[in-house]
């Protein structure tokens, strides 16, 4: 394994801001079959990607000793080190979401310099990128890959190799245009955005599931060849934009769940209660049959806040 610092900027106080790339190369100098990059830590409160990269690096070091690499694997395990040190979604001091600064022409700053350097390094070294994320604090997510519509033709076949529960194709929105995944896909570098779990925690079962999927992706793309039989990977549920039911709170209160993410629901099944100080303000029930893939974990809920998402069997109209 080789390690390279692709960005180092000295700060007024404390150590420099550094982005490190760890690289696994084929034993022979022939042209690599595939160059796959794995990125984690864009948001400092999303810890599962760091754990996944740690586990993958342990496995890849063993495969390196077996000369199993036919292509290159680049791992960027902590691309927003200052946010990771503080456990915050935003880059501290700047209060900027780095995943909203890609492809922009903002005035030069530490954040935009970091995002520009990372984007260019990935474009120069990657034929395929996987960007790991966790959910924000209120919501628990099943392991899933989110694909912006119009990129699905190239990305869905790759996403099916990754052992996630569902692949969600969703409509384009302007907010995505400043994300890492969108800009890499626009630059013709296929990029899968994996989201699972919830921020500030590590869900080992979900991480184990994704690790198996990434190893399968590396094998199926010819990047590694360990000579071992491939582990079986479950096919994901493909969810089109009109096949998602969003449930939102009609009142403020405390959400007390009575279902679990990953559960198959029938129309009318109870998901939870929204309670006030002296009464139940809402009984939250499923409006349809389908897979509960998002569920609110943080009880304190404002009016209009998301409570659940359900992948439906047919187009859903609220």
C-alpha positions, 0 to 999 in steps of 0.5 A: 500500500502506498500513501500520498498526501494530496492536500496539505494546508497549514492553519493558523492554529494546530496541525495542517489540514491534510487529505490522504490517499491510500493506494493499492496497485497491481504487482506487475506494471501492466495497465490496470484493469480498473481504477476504483476510488472509495471516498468517506468523511465528507461530513464529519458526523458520518462515521460509518464510511470511516469504519468501512474504509478501515475494514476494507483496508485490512482486507485489501492488505491481505489481498495485496500479499496474495498478488490479487490486484489486477487494477488499482484501488484508491481509498480516501478515508477522511476527506474533511479532517477538521469536521471529523475531529469535531464530529460535525456535519459542517466544516468548523469555523467556515460553517460550510457543507463541503459537499455543496462546494464542488463545481462552483466558482466561489472565491478561493477559501480553504474549503473550496481549495480542498473540494477542488483538489479532491475532485481533480484527484478523483477525476485523474485516478478513477474509472469508478468512485463510491462515495460513502454517507450516513443519514442525518441525525433524525433519520435511520436509513436502510443501506441504499444507493441513490442515483439521480435520474438520467445517470441510471443507465450506467449506474444501476448495473454497478449498484446491483453489485453492492449488496445494498437493500435498495437502489433509489432513482430520484429526480434531479434537483438543483441542490445536487449540482454542487455535490461530489457525486453529481460532478464526477458523474457529469465528468463521465466518472461513474459514481455511486453514492451509498447511504446507510444508518444514521450519523454519529453511530456505527451500525456494524451489520450495515457496515458488514453488508456494504463491505461484502458488497464493495468486495463483490464490486471489486471482483466483478469489475476485475479490480481484484482476483483472490481466486476465492468463490464470490460470496452471494450478494442479494439483488437490491430493490430498484425504486423509481421516483414515483414509487416512494411514499413520504410520510410527514408530521402534521403536528409538532410533538414526540415521535414514538416508533412502533415499526422498524426500518426494513419492515414490510408494511401493509396499508394501515399498519401502525408505524408510530405515534406522535404524542403531545404532553397530554394526548396522542396527536397523530397515529402514524399508519402506512398509506400503502404496501411496501418496504419501510426504508427510512424511519425517524429515530430522533423523537423531537419532531416539528410540523412537516418533518419527515417521519418515514419513507416507504418503497411502494409496489406501484406509483404512489399518489398522496 
